[in-house]
Amino acid sequence: MPDSLRTVLERLDQWRHLPKYRLEQHVDVLFGMTLPRVLSLHLGVPEEDLCVIPEFPIRYGTLGKSEDRKASDNQSFNVDFSVWHKACQRVFLVEIKTDMDSLSTEQLAKMVEVQASGPFDRFVDGFVSIALATDEPRKYAQLIWRLHEVGAMHVPEGSTNGRRQTRPWGRERCLAMLLRDREVHIRTGLSARESRGSNGG
């Protein structure tokens, strides 16, 4: 292990014991880098078939109706990591816990509800509903493109090419227009599985 990385980890181990320090927010990139390796060993699948997308939004309205929830509700909560298996159309939802005292029964209940709510493409479609309801859908363009890359969405071939992509934000603008016009398509058959994540010890 490089000395610089060892120093970072030692400092994080010191700071995690401070009363207001939130370790999970500072180590998410490290977990995100190691998740494909961990899951590939667990599942026996090639690591390159797994793609990590952090903070995937789960739309409340897609979960179903309740006393305090409506089908039109575009509010959402985020899952720490969604890990997408390209070959078998499966999504693993991972919540990272570095402190067992932060384990929330409400959070676990949400994860179980997502898992029991049917094919995960419903939540991809829910994400599209969230994006359409925002004033700045371009912010969702990168996520659209990542979902296209893992096969969960389909962006028409050539739609992000051409003169409109001459600036750095060209792809984002084009994808935002496709989103507005409902020209992005959801791939069906995705299923979700829950993973309780890791304990930092």
Secondary structure as GFF3:
##gff-version 3
##sequence-region A 1 201
A	DSSP	alpha_helix	3	15	.	.	.	ID=ss1
A	DSSP	alpha_helix	24	43	.	.	.	ID=ss2
A	DSSP	three_ten_helix	47	49	.	.	.	ID=ss3
A	DSSP	beta_strand	50	59	.	.	.	ID=ss4
A	DSSP	alpha_helix	60	63	.	.	.	ID=ss5
A	DSSP	beta_strand	76	85	.	.	.	ID=ss6
A	DSSP	beta_strand	90	94	.	.	.	ID=ss7
A	DSSP	three_ten_helix	100	102	.	.	.	ID=ss8
A	DSSP	alpha_helix	105	115	.	.	.	ID=ss9
A	DSSP	alpha_helix	121	133	.	.	.	ID=ss10
A	DSSP	three_ten_helix	137	140	.	.	.	ID=ss11
A	DSSP	alpha_helix	141	149	.	.	.	ID=ss12
A	DSSP	beta_strand	153	154	.	.	.	ID=ss13
A	DSSP	three_ten_helix	163	165	.	.	.	ID=ss14
A	DSSP	alpha_helix	170	180	.	.	.	ID=ss15
A	DSSP	beta_strand	185	186	.	.	.	ID=ss16
A	DSSP	beta_strand	191	195	.	.	.	ID=ss17
###
